[in-house]
Amino acid sequence: MSLHRRRLLQLAAGAAALPASRAAFAQAYPARPVRVVVPVAAGGANDVTARLIGQWLSERLGQQFVIENRPGAGTNVGTEAAIRAPGDGYTLLIAGSNAAINPHLFPNLGFNFIRDTAPIGSIVRVPQLMQVHPSVPANSVPEFIAYAKANPGKIAMGSGGNGSPAHVIGEYFKLMTGTDLTHVPYRGAAPAVTDLLGGQIQVAFTEMATSLGHVKAGKLRALAVTTAARSEALPDVPTLAEFIPGFEASQWIGLVAPKDTPVGIIEKLNAEINAGVRDATLKARFAELGGAVLPGSPEDFGKLIAAETEKWGKVIRDANIKVG
């Protein structure tokens, strides 16, 4: 047999064995602890979601899914660290709404989120809560809009920082209603809520987990949730869409991996995430955040990321939102 023919047969045999070897690799995964990068500080919906799903995956797959908080630059520090890691399934990233917002705010990012990641699965969708200080003479969204139009530029709207989901959603509200609110950025949602409680600002669109207790205690007045459907955590609070047709905004959270991660690992993790979000106990924990679970395929999550990236890009351009 000629050397050339022998080489061709070796290549053919190797190609035939490749799918089996990939399947075996995915079946053996994970063989060691997995790092889950959370690109925000501890606390808040992204971090809590990471810890809940990380514990679930640890129990189901027999290896620790270790949460690593890497905050900075509006999630860009942790995101880039995870994206640059080897695509072997041992570094994963909790992705949220910032992944769709930041490409339009930071033109010189060292990565392209959609190009450089492999979606694994969406986990939960968390509404932002439109809330006001009790001194604001508005008990409904229409009353607030009328009050804001009568006092242009005089109502302070707090957020967790320039370009944060709360800021962008607030600007979306302004565009949809023709109101003029003065944005006051803070270094995180917690200090914004603190000043809202103190009356230094009058309105904020923060994630529900940050201020749900204050609303239930009567210290803040909830006017609406930003999702298309009402939240189980506050079923009597209407949606903004009930007054502003077409309004929908939320903080979605899911899991992604570096782009070259094997498909078998992606599919294995997706199956376990979907099992988790359908588990009654875990589902109830997410409901405590005010969130609704969001099962689906990796392709479904990829479509969500792409649609949100397009949507928030338009809002950012129309509102002329800048950072820095």
N, C-alpha and C positions, 0 to 999 in steps of 0.2 A: 504494500500500500504506500502510495506516495506521501511525502511529508505534508504537502498541501491538502490532500484529501483527509489525512489523519487530523489536521488542524480544524478543518471544516466540521468533521464529526464531533470533535471535542467542543467546539463552539455550540453546535446544535444541542448536544447533551446538556451543556451548561444552561442554555436558554430554556430547555424543557424543565430543568430542575428549579429555575428561578422562582416561579410562582409558589412552588411548594416551600422553598426556603423562606420566602417572604411571609407565608402563612404561619410557618413554624415560629418565625421571629415575633410576629404579632401575638401568637398564642402564648409565648413565653413572657411577653411584656406584662407588667414591669418586673424586671429582675433586681431592681435596686430602688431606693427612694427617688421620688419625682419632685422637682422644684416647681412651684406654682408662683409666678411673679405677679404681685398685685401692685400696680403703678401708682398707688395712692397710700396715704398714711392709714394706720390702723383705725378702725371705726368707720361707720358709714356703710351704705348698701353694698358697694363693691367688695369691701373687706369682709363683711359678714357673709356675703354670698360665697366668696372664695373659701372661707373656713367651713361653711356648711357642706359645700360640694366636695371640698378636700377631704373632710372626715368620711363622707359617704364613699368616695373612691378608695380611700385607704382601707375601709372595712370590706369593700367588695373585691378589691384586687390584691390585697395582701401585702402591700407595700405602703410606706408613708408618703403622702402627698404633702410636702412641707411648704407652708405659706411663707413667702419672702416679700415683705413690703419694701418697694423701691420708689418712693415718691420723688417728685421734682419736675419742674418745667411743664406743669399741666398734664402729667402722666407720660411725657415723652422720654424721660430718663429710664424708667422701668420698662416701657414698651420697647425701646431700642435695645436694651440689654437682653430682653427675651428673644427678640427677632434675630439678634446676632449669635445666639446660642446654636449649637449643632441641632440639626433636625432629626433627632433620634428618639423623641418622645419623652425625654427626661427633663426638659424645660418647657413649661407651658405658661400661658399668659391669660390673666383675667382681663377681658376687654369690655369697655363700656362706651357710653355715648361720646366720650372725648375722642375715641378713635375716628368717629365720623366728623367731628368738629375741627380737630387740630390741623388736618391738611390744609384747611382754608385760612388758618390763622398764622401758621409757621411755614413760610414758603421755602425755607432752607433746611427742612428736616433731612436727616441722613437716611431715611427709609421711606418707603411707600407702603402704607399699612395693607392695602388690598393686595398689592403685588407680592409682598414679602411675608404674608401669613397664610396659614391653612386653617379655615374655620373648622372647629370641632363641633360645637353645638351651643345654641342659645340656652339660657338657664331661666332667667326671670325678667319681667318687665315691671319697673317700679315707677309709679306716678310721682310727679312733682306736685306739691301742694301749694296752691295760691292762698296765702294767709295774710291777714292784716292785724295791726295793733288794734286793740279794742277802742282806741280813741278815734279811729277812722269812721266817719259817719256813713258806713255802707254795710248792709247786711246781705248783699247779693252782688253778683258780677255786674248786672246792669246798673245798680246803684253806684258801684265803684267806678265804672266807666264814666257815668255822668259826673261824678265828683271829680275825677281826674281831668275831664275836659273843661270843667269849670275852674280848675286850678292847674293850668299847664306849667310843668317844670317845678312845681312846689311839692310833689310827692316823691319821697326818696325810696328807691327800690334797691334792696340789698341783694348781694349774691356772694358766692364763694370765691369770686375772683373774675378778672377779665377773661372772657372766653370759656368760663365754666358752663356746664349745662344750665344752671339756674340763670345765668346771665343771658345766654342765647335764647332760652325759652321766654325770659322776660322781654327781650327785644322782639321776639316773634309775636308776643301778646300786643306789644305797642304797634307793630306793623298791622296786625289784624284788626285793631280797634281804633287806630288813629289817635292814640293817647300819647302824652308827653310826660314820661316819668324820668326822674334823674337817677342814673345808675350810681350806686355806691359799692365798689368792690371791697371784699374782705379776704383775708388769708384763710379761707375755708368757710364751710357752711355754719359751723358752730358759733363763731363770733358774730356772724350775720344775724343768727337767730337770737343771740344774746342782746344785740342792739335793737332788734325788733321787739323783744320783750320789754326793753327799757324805753321804747318809744322814740329812739334816736332815728330810726327809719320806720316807714309806714307799711311797706309791703315787701314780700319776698316769695320767690318760687323755689322752694327748697325740697329736697327729697323727703318723703313722708316720714321716714324713720327718724330724721333729725328733730322734728317738731311735733310728732303725733301726741306725745305725752302732754305737751303744753296746750295743744288744742283741746284734748280731753279734760284738762284741768281748768279750762276756761280762760287761760292766760293769753291765748291768741284766738282769732276768729278765722276759721277756714271758710273760704268762699267757693272753692272749686278744686277738683283734681284735673290734671292735664291730660290724662289718658282718655281714649275714646269711650271706655266703659267705667262705671263707678267702681270704687275700691271696696272690697269686703271689710276693710278696716274702718271705713267711714261711709257706710252705705247711704246715709242721709245727705251726704255732701254731693252736689251735682258735678257734672263734668263741665269744662269750659265749652265743649262742643254743643251743649244744650242751649247756650246763649250766643256762641260764635261758631256758626256752621263751618265744618271742616277743620276745626282746631284739634290737633292731636300732637302730643309731645310726651316723651317718657324717657326714663333712663333705663335702657336695656343693658343686660349684663350676660356675657357668655364666655366661652373658653376657646382660645385659638392656640396654634403651635407655629413654630417656624415653618416656612413654606415647603421644605424638603422632607418633612416628617412622613414616614410611610403611611400609605392609605389604610393598611390593616390596623395600625395603631389608632388612627383617626376614627375609624369605624368602631373599634372596640370601646374607646372612650365615649363616643357619641351614644352607643347603646347603654352604657352605664349611667350617663347623665340623664338620658330619657327615663330610665328606670327610677332614678332618684327623684326627678321632678314629679313623677306620678305616685311616689310613695306618700302615704297619707301624713305620716309624721313630718317628713321633710317639707312637704307642701304647706303644712300648717306653720312651720317655722318661717317660710318665705312670706306667708300671709301676715305674719307679725311685722314685717317690713312694709306692709301695705302693698306687696307685690303679687303679681299673678305669674304662675310658672309658664314657661315658654318652650315646650318641647318641639323638636323638629330635627331634620337632617342637617348635615354639614352644608349642603347646598342651600337649604332654607336660610341658614344663618348667614351665608355669604350674600344672598340676595337682600337680606335685611340690612347688612352693613353697607352694601352698595346704594340702596335706596335712601338710607339715612344720610350717607355722605353727600349725595346729590341734594337732598332736602335742605340740610343745614348750610351747605355751601351757598344756596340761593338766599337764605335768611341773612347770613353773614355779609354777603355782598350788598343786599338791599338795605340793611341796617348800618352798613359801613363800620362793622365791629373790628377793632384793632386791639392788639395786645402790646404790652411793653410801655 
